[in-house]
Amino acid sequence: MTRFNAFIIAAALALAARAGCAAEVAGVRVDDHMRGGGSDLVLNGAGLRTKFFFKVYVAALYVPKKTGDAREIVDSAQARLITLHLMRSLDADTLIGALKEGLEKNNSAADLAALKPEIDRFEALMRQIGKAKEGDIVLIDFAPNGTDVGFNGQTRGTIPGRAFGQALLKVWLGDQPPQADLKQALLGG
C-alpha cells in the first residue's frame, strides 16, 4: 500500500468517526441527528450557556428542517428537541428557578396562569431528577402531543398538550433568552 492510499484510508476513517458528530461546543460533542417526537431531527444549532463566567450547559436544538426563524420553531406543530449537557452540578431548585425565570420573561402572566398545572407537572419532573452532576444530560422532547422530559437516557414523564412546549421553547428562543448569543447559536448563527 502506498503512503497516498494509507492517507486516503486514514482520512476516510477519520471522517466516518466524526459523521455522527456535527459540532463540538466547549468540549461537548453534539450529534448531527437525533430522534424526537417519533421523527428524525437535524441539529439546528448548539451553544454554551454561561453565568458569571461559569459554564452551565451546552444546549443543542434539533428540528425537522433547519431554520433561523425562532418563531417558526416555537409555533411549529412538528417535533423539536433540546438537549442540555450539564457543565457543572446543579440542584433541582437552581434548574427549576432558571427555567421558571425564563418562562416568566418570555410568556404573559395570563399564559402562565393558564399553564399552571403543566408548569407544576414540569417542576415535579425536574424535582425527581434531584441533583444533576456535570456530564448529565437533560432532554426535552417537544412532541406534537406533549413534552417529554428525559434525564440521562431515561424518560421521566410527559406534560400533555402543545401549549406548554411552546412556552418552554421561548425560554431559549423568546424575546428575552438567558443569553442572546445562545439563542443565535441555537438558530444556527
C-alpha positions, 0 to 999 in steps of 0.5 A: 500500500502506498503512503497516498492510499494509507492517507486516503484510508486514514482520512476516510476513517477519520471522517466516518468517526466524526459523521455522527458528530456535527459540532463540538461546543466547549468540549461537548460533542453534539450529534448531527441527528437525533430522534424526537417526537417519533421523527428524525431531527437535524441539529439546528444549532448548539451553544454554551450557556454561561453565568458569571463566567461559569459554564452551565450547559451546552444546549443543542436544538434539533428540528425537522428542517433547519431554520433561523426563524425562532418563531417558526420553531416555537409555533411549529406543530412538528417535533423539536428537541433540546438537549442540555449537557450539564457543565457543572452540578446543579440542584433541582431548585437552581434548574427549576428557578432558571427555567421558571425565570425564563418562562416568566420573561418570555410568556404573559402572566395570563399564559402562565396562569393558564399553564399552571398545572403543566408548569407544576407537572414540569417542576415535579419532573425536574424535582425527581431528577434531584441533583444533576452532576456535570456530564448529565444530560437533560432532554426535552422532547417537544412532541406534537402531543406533549413534552417529554422530559428525559434525564440521562437516557431515561424518560421521566414523564410527559406534560400533555398538550402543545401549549406548554412546549411552546412556552418552554421553547421561548425560554431559549428562543423568546424575546428575552433568552438567558443569553442572546448569543445562545439563542443565535447559536441555537438558530444556527448563527 
